[in-house]
Amino acid sequence: MVGALAAILATGWLLLSPSLLPQRQVASATVQPVEPAPTPQPEERSARGRVLDAESGAPLAGASVWVGPAELRTDEDGRFTTEPVKPGADFLVKVPGYELRRLTADTKEMTVALVPKVVRAAYLTYYGVGDKGIRDRVLELVARTELNAVVIDVKGDRGLIPYRTAVPLALEAGAQGPVIIKDFEGLMASLKARNVYTVARIVAFKDNVLAQHRPDWAILNTRTGKPWVDNEKLAWVDPFREEVWDYAIAVAKEAVAKGFDEVQFDYVRFPTDGKLSAARYSQPNKAQTRLTAIAGFLAKARRELGPTGAFLAADVFGYTAFNDNDTDIGQRVEELALHLDYICPMVYPSGYHRGIPGVRNPVAQPYEIVRESVRLTRKRSAPGAVQVRPWLQDFRDYAFDRRIFGVNEIRAQIRGARDGGAVGFMLWNPKNDYTGGALAPKTTATARAIP
């Protein structure tokens, strides 16, 4: 039939007469479903606010405001304006010496009140944190004294990590050593429950494990072609190499993911002992190249760690407060302070073998040594937001008369740190055996954030 429907069923197919195809196509077109209108997206707007001290109400200039990977600073009145963000976007505000705040962007101007937080810490070595007896002894001291924090070796002087790491290069290099805390997450949760502030100490460039695994990244001995070693017979990696930077930062990121509040890089410098004339680097070893390398590493660490909310610190020699040069190790306060939340001079009186102006016997005048070192470090790091938190000596003198540093010497250092303008302090003892009698008892005042 011409013009009529001829349907033939054949092997499951329905054949239509060509004369009806145009009409079918028209009919099909008229019943196509209507696409729903796209849901309007919320308009992006800048978040605005003012950052204040929660106790005094004073504006906090130079506060860091992190929106994703971008950091901006508050002005002299504590005010900030972000780039346009979606309503409900997360951002964080942090100032060294205060508690971190995580916030959600609002359409209205926000007032961000930060609670002061002054860290007073004891140090736990790689082996100390792995020994329950030593660990409990230190934490008991934190529970009953003015201490409110612990510094824990996350990558210690020999390059070893005390928990099961998932950093691929750490596993390849053999950084998983004899100490493995099985329930490290449980330990961190316990510290958080007790409001103990946690600092991850990460030794940056003294790393025997990585240097032996990747000798092409190591400082090399010009005479042997093998990794150069210091007086402890430990190899160092080359501070000029960005692969080395990336490894330290990867270890730091993992530590932050495990709950650490702060990352503190130690040995963030060039070596000072051993046959230095036999050390070969990938770049010329001069003051300016050293300064550029150390500052570059810290700048990259800040960019990568800043969005996590972790505070960033670095340990420096006490003499950097007095030296205008880089102390031949790539450390000068002015360059380092730009990238840090805390600068941590090691102001152990035993380490000042040449004394300081007006002090010829440092171990006999610990107050003066600490106060002047902190004061000058603060002066040279101004006007940035960085704060000074020194390492204090809680171990026997090794350089002068081998006197025991007891209650009087430690209290003198604590007073010196306070009077020099430090925000808190940290106690160092390589055996993790601290002088509790030098510390004030835990009270409502010391549990809060007062120096």
N, C-alpha and C positions, 0 to 999 in steps of 0.2 A: 504494500500500500504506500503510494507516494504521499509524503507529508504526514503520514501517520506513524505512530510508534510501532517499531518492529523490535521486539525483544526476543533474543535468542539466548537461552541458557546453555552455555557450553563451558564445561570444566570450571564452573564457579564464576564465570564472568558474565556481566550484564552488558550487552551491546546496545547502544542507542543509535537511532537513525541520525545521520549527520544533519538532517533538516531541523532537528530539535536542539542542536548544540547551542546555537546563539541564544535561544530563549532560555535554556538552562543556565547559561553563563550569566545572563541578566538577572534571572531569579536568584542565583546563588549570591550575586553581588548585593542584592537588596537585603539579605539576611545576615550579612557579616556582623559579628558582635562589635559593639562600640567600645573602644579602649577607654578605661577609666582615666579621668584627669589625674595627672601626677600630683602627689601630695606635696603641698608647698613646704619647702625647707625653711627652718627657722633662720632668720637673718643673723649673720655674724656681726658681733659688736665688740668693741674694745672693753676689756674689764678694767675698772678703775678702783683705786683704793688708797688707803693710807696705813702705814705700818707704824705701830706705837709700842713702847714699853708698857707691858700690862700693869706694872706696879707704879711707875712714875707718870705714865701718860705722855712721856717725851717722845717726839718723832724719832724714828730710826733711819738716818740717812745711810745710803749705800747698801741697804738690804737687798739680797738676791731674790728675784722673782723668776721662777722657771716655768715657762709654758712649753711643754714638749722639750725639744732640744735647744730652745732659745732662752738666753738669760738676759734680764734687764735689771737695772739698779734703781732704787728709790732716790728721789732728789733730796735736797737739804731739809725739806719739810716732811719727808717720809712718804711722799706720794709716788704713785706709779700709774702708767697707762700701758696696757698690753697692745699688741697687734690684734686686729679683729679675730675673735674666736666664737665658736658656737656656744649658745647658752648651755650651761651644765658641764662645760669643758673643765677638766681637772688642771690645777696648777699648784705650785708649792712656793712657800716663802720661808727663807732661812737667813739667820744672822748668827755668826759665831758668838757664843755666850748666851744663846737663847734656844728654846725648844723649837723644833721644826713644826711648821703648820702646813697641812694639806687642805686645799680649799677647792670649791667649785665656783666657777664664774657666775656672777649674778648680773642682772641688768642695772642694778643700783650700785652706787659707790659703796665700797666695803671698808670697814674699819678692821684691821688685822692686829690684834693685841698679842704680842709675843711674851711668853713667860721666861724670865731669866733662868739660865741653866749653866752653872759653873761646875766643871768636871774636875774631880779630885780622884786620881786613879792609882792603882797598883798594877804592876806588870806581871804577867804570867808567861814564862818561856814556853817553847815548843814542848819540852819534856814536862814542865810544871803543869801546863793545862791538861796534859794526858795522865798525870798522876792524881788520883782522887784525893789522896791525903793532902798533898800540897795545894791542890785546887780548893778543897774545902777549907783549909786553913786561911787562905787568902780571902775567900768569900765570907768567912766568919768575921774577919777583920773589917771588911766592907760593911757587914751588917751592924756592927757595934760602934763604928767610928765615923768620923766625918767623910770618909771615902764613899764615893757613890758610883765608881766606874772601875772597869778593868781593861787593860791593854793586853791583847792576846796575840801571840805569834801565829799568824796565818801562813806566812812564808818566812821562816826564820833565817838565821845567819848562814845556814848550810843549804838553803833552798827547798826545805822539806815542808810539806803541808800536813796538818794534824787531823784532817778528816778526809772522808772519801770524796775526792775531787772528780768533777766531770770535765775539767778543762783538758781538751785532747792533748795539747803539747805537754802539759804537766804529767800526764800518764805516759806519754811516749818517752819523756826524759827520765822518768823514774823518781818524780817528786813525792811519791807516796812512800813514806819512810816507815820506821819501826813504830811510830805513834799513830794509831788510828782510833779516834774517839767514835765508837759505834753509833751512839745516839747523840750526835752533835746538835741536831735540831732540838732534841729534848733539853739539852744544856742551855741553848740560846733561849728557848721558851721559858725556862726556869729563871734565867737572868732578867728577862723582860717582865715576868710576873713580879719580881722583886724590885723593879724600877732601877736596875743596874744598867748604866750606860756602857756600851760596848765599842771598843776601838780595835780594828784589825790592823796589826802591825805587819807590814809587808816590806821585806828587804828587797830593794829594787835591783841594784847592780852587782852586789856580791852574791853570786849564785853559782856555786860549784856544780850543782846538778845540771843546770842548763848549759853552762860553759863546756862541760865534758860531752854533753849530748850533741851540741851544735858548736864545735870549735870555730866554725866560720863566723859565729856571732860573738866570740870571746875576745877579750884582750889577749894578744898573742905575745909569746916570748920571742924576741928577735933572734936569740941564739939557738933555740930549739925548734921553733915553729909550732910549739904546742901551747895550750892555754897558759898564760902567765898566772902565777900564784903570789899571794901576799905572805906575810910572816907566819900566818896560821896554816900555810900550805893549802889555801882555798882559792879557787879560781874566780875571776870576775868576768861578767859579760860587758861588752863594749857599750858605754852610755850613748854613743853616737848613733847606734843602730835602732831604727824604729821597730824592727821585729822584736827587739828586747823590750821596748816600751809597751808594745801591744800585749806581750805575754804578762807583764806585771799588771796591766790594766784588766786583762781577762781574769786573772786571779782575784783582783779587787772586786770586779763585778760579781763574781760568784760569792764572795764573802758578803757583799751587800744583800744579795738574794737570800743568804742564810740568816739575815737579820741584823748585821752589824750597823751601828749608827754612824760610824766614822771610819774612814780609811786613812791610815798614817804610814807614809812611805819613809823607811829608814835606809841608810846607805844610798841616798839619792844624791850621789856625788862620785867623784873620781877617787881612786885609791890614794892612801897616804903612806903606806909602809910596804916593804918588800923592795926588790930591785927595780925601782921605778924607771931607771934608764933603759932597762931591757923591755919595757912595755910598748907594744905597737898597737895603734888604734886605726880605725878605718878612715879617720880624718886627722888633720894636724892637731896636736894637743897643745893649744894655746889658750890664754885666758878668755878671749872672746868666743872661741869655738866651744869651750867648756861651758861658759855661761849660757850660750845659745842652746846647747844640748839639754842642760838640766831644766832651764825655763821652758823649753819646748816640750819636754816630757810632761811637766806639771800642767802646762796649758792644755795638752791633749787629754790628760787624766781628768782635768776639770770639765772639759766639754763632754766627755763620755760618762763620767760619774755624776755630774751635776743633776741631770734629770731624774736620777734615782732617789734623790733626797739625802744622800750620804754627805756628811761633812768631809772636807779634804784637809789633811795636815801633812807636814813634812818635818823630819828631824834635821837639825843643823848643828854644827859645831858652835860651842859657846863663844869662841874667838871671832866668829863672823860678826858679832856686834861691834867689835873694835877694829876690824880690818877693812880698809877701803877697797882692797883687791878681792879676788875670788878665793882667797886662802889656798890657791893652787888646786882647788877641788871642784870648782864650778858653782860655789855657793856665795852669793852676795844677797843680802837681805832685800834690797830694793827690787831686784829681778824676781826673787821667789815670792815675795809678799803679794804680787799682783794676781797670783793664781791660787792662793791658799785661803782657807778659812782660819786655820791655826798654824802658826809657825812655832816650832817646838825646839828651842835651844837646849842643848845638853850642858847645863851649867854646873857640872860636877866640879867642886873646888879642886879635886885631885887632877883634873884635866888641864888646869891653867899653869902649866909648868914654867911659864915666864912671868906669872903674875899679871896684874893689871895696874894702870896708873894709881899710885897711892896704896897698893896692896902687894907686898913682896912675898908674904907667906899665905897663900890662898886658903889652906886648910885651917889656919888659925882665925880667919875672918870670913866664914861662909856667908854671913848675912850680906856683907859688902859685895862679895863676888856675885851673888845671885841678883841683888837689887840693881847693881850697875849694869849687868848683862841684860836683864829684862828691860830696864829703862831705855838703854840705847837701842835695843831691838825694836821696841815700840816706836821710838822716835824715828828710826830709819824706815819703818814700814808704814808710817802715816803718809797721807790721810786716809788710806783705805780702811775697809771694814775688818781686815784680818786682825785676829787677836793673838796674844803671846801666851802660850801655856808651856812652862819649862819642865824639863826632866830634872829631878833633884836626886842627890846622892844619898842612898841608904845602904852603903857598903863601906868597908874599911879602906882607908887611904892606901894607895899603892905607889905614890910618887914622892912623898916628902918624908914624914916621920912614922908612917904606918899606924896612925892613930885610928881608934874605932870611932866611927860616926854614930853617935848615940842620940839620946833624946834632945840634948841641948843643940847639937849641930843641926839636926833635922828641923827642929823648931825655928832655929835661926834662918834656915833656908826658906821655910814656909813664910816667915815674916818678910824676908827679902823679896820673895816673889810678889807678895801682896803689895808691899810698899813701892816696888818698881812698876806696878800697874798690870801684873799678869791676871789672866782670868783662869784661875785654877792652877793645878800642878799635877805632876805624875812622879811617882816614886820608882826608882830603879834599884833592884837587887838581883844579881844573876842567879841566886839560889832561891829567890822568891820568899825570903825570910825577912819580914819587915818589922820595924820598931814601932809596935802599936802604942807604946807609951808616949810617943811624940805627937800622937793624933788626938784631936778633940773628940769627945764622945758623941755618939749619934743623938741629936736632939731635933726638935721641930725646926730649929733654925738651920742646923747643918744639913738636914735632909732636904731643905729647900735650896734655892740657888743663891747663896751668898758666898762671897770670897772667903 
